[in-house]
Amino acid sequence: MPTTRQTALPEGDIQKLSILIIEDDPLIRKVIALYLQEQQYTVIQAGDGHAGLNAFRTRRPDVVLTDLCLPGLGGLDILAHIRREAPDTPVIIVSGMGTLTDAIKAIRIGAWDYITKPIDDMEVIKQAISQAMERASLIRENRRYQHHLEKEIKKRTAQLHQAQKLEAIGTLAGALPMISITFSGLSSVLPNWPS
């Protein structure tokens, strides 16, 4: 189960979400990072796939934005690793080099969104992150609810088994007088039968 880490702010502020940006173009990475910092996100940056995966493993960000075409380890490989290690972590692909086939493949592997570069309006990224976090929250809430239901079912099943045992004991106890009468009748017919 994934770990979602949120950094606490001074009292009264909401918690900051951490965003990992994996982008080999330093200018694009910086522009996205500055925008997200202005939006009050904690930003972690990596310039290639291996550094990005390492940053993910050590920092456990809330959301990952990754380019598709990266030196070393590509965006689809990063996506596959993250899906195996922390399946509830939203991964958003941001790419200008990919094809429609790449986008479909990314979504099938588990990308939560696919944004094409150049990004004319940074609100697109903000919206994608917001939707991803809302979806992640719903998934966590659903998981908690399922866990609660499973516990309730186990509890009710145990109560049902206990009630069935008590019912069987009650049935047996109700039959004891009849057994006693039967044995009494046998003792009158069979002289050596203990009464």
N, C-alpha and C positions, 0 to 999 in steps of 0.2 A: 504494500500500500504506500502511495506516495506521501512525502512529507511536504507540507506547504509551510514555508517560513515567511513570516511577516515581521518587519522591523518596527519596533514601537517608537512612536514620536512623543514629544512632550505632551503632558496631560491635556486633554481636550481635543487633540488632533486625531484624525483617523489613522489607521496603520498604513504605512507605505507598502506597496507591492514591489517586489524586486523583479526586474526584467533583464534577462540575458540577451544581448545583441551579438550574434555571430555574423560578422560581415568583413570580407577581406578588403573592401574599398574603404580606406581610412576616412575619406571625406563623407561618404554616405553614412558610415558608422557614427561619425561625430555629429552630423546633423540630426540623425534619429535620436542619439543619446541626449543631445541638448534639448530637443523637443520633449522627450520623456521626462527629463529632469525638471523642466518647467512645469510639467503636469504632476509633479511631486512623486514620481516613481524613483526607486533606488535602481540605478543602472549599473550593470556589469557588462564589460565589453571583452570580446575576443576577436582576433584578426584571422583565425583559420579554424578549420574543423577540429583538429586535435586539441587546441587551446580551449575551444568552445566546449567540447565534451568534458574536458578536465574541469573547467569552471562550473559546468553544470553539476558534476559529481561532488565538487567541494562546497559549492555555495547553495545548491538546491533552490534556484530562483522559482518564483511563482509562475512566470511565463517565459518562453524562449521564442525570440525572433531570429530566424536563421536564413541566410542566403542559401540558394540552391547549389550554386557553383562556387566551391571553396577549394583552396589548396589543401592537399593532404586528405582530409576526410570530407566528403560532400554532404550537402544538406539532407539528402535522403538517408544517408548512412547515420547521420546524427539523429535524425527523426526516429529511425528504427531502434537505435540504442536507447534513446529516451523512452520510447514506448515500452521497451522491455523492462527498463529500470524503474520508471515512474509513470505508469500509464495515464494517470490523471493530470499530469503536467501539460498544460496547453502549449503546443508548438505551432507557431505561425510561420509559414514560409514566405519570404520576401525576396522576389527574384525578377531580374530583367532578362535573363538568358534562357529561361525555361520555355518549354513548349506546352501546349494543351495536354499532351501526353504526360509530361512531367507533373503538371498540376493534378491530373487525375491520379497518377501514381502516388503522389504525396498525400492526397486525401485518402486513398485506399490504405496507405501505410498507417495513417492516423493523424495527419496534420489537421489542426482545428480550423485553419483558414489559409488562404493563398492570396498574397498581395503582389501585384506586378509593379516593377519599377519602370520608369521613374515615378516616384510618388509625388503627385502634384499637390495633394492636400494631406497634410500629416494627420488630419482628423480621421482619415481612413485607418491609420495604425491605432489611434486611440480607441476608435469604435471596435476594431477587431479584438483588442486587448480587453475592453469592457465586456464584450459578448463572450469571450473565452472565459473570463473570470466568473461571469454569471452562470455559464454552463457548468464550470468546475464546481461552483458552489452548489448547484442543483444536484450534481452527481454525488457530492459528499453528503448532502442532506438525504438523498435517496438511500445511500449506503447505511447511514445511521438509522433511518427508518426501517430498513430491511433487517438490520441487526436487532433492533428493538422488537420487531415482529417475531423474529426467530426465537428470541428469549421468551417472549410471551407464549408462543406455541409450545416450547419445551415445558414451561411452567404449567400451562393448562393440561398438557398431556400427562404430566406427573400427577396433577390433581385428579384427572380422570382415572388413571391407573389406581390411585389410592381409593377413590370412590368405588371402583369395581372390586377391589380387595375387600373393602368393608361390606359391600353388598354380599359377596360370597360368604363372608364370615356370618353375616346376619342370616342368610339362607341356611347355612349349616346349623347355626344356633337354633333356628326355628324348627329344624328337623330333629333335634335331640329328644324332645318329648315323645315323638313318634317312635324313635329308635328304642327309647326306654320302655314304651308300651309293648313293642314287638319283643324285646328281650324278656319282659315280664310274662308275656304270653308263652314264650318258649319255655320258660322255667316251669310253668304249670304243666306243660305237655311233656317236657323232658325232665324227669326227676333229678338228674345229675347236673342240670344246667344251673350255673351260678346266678343268683338273683341280685 
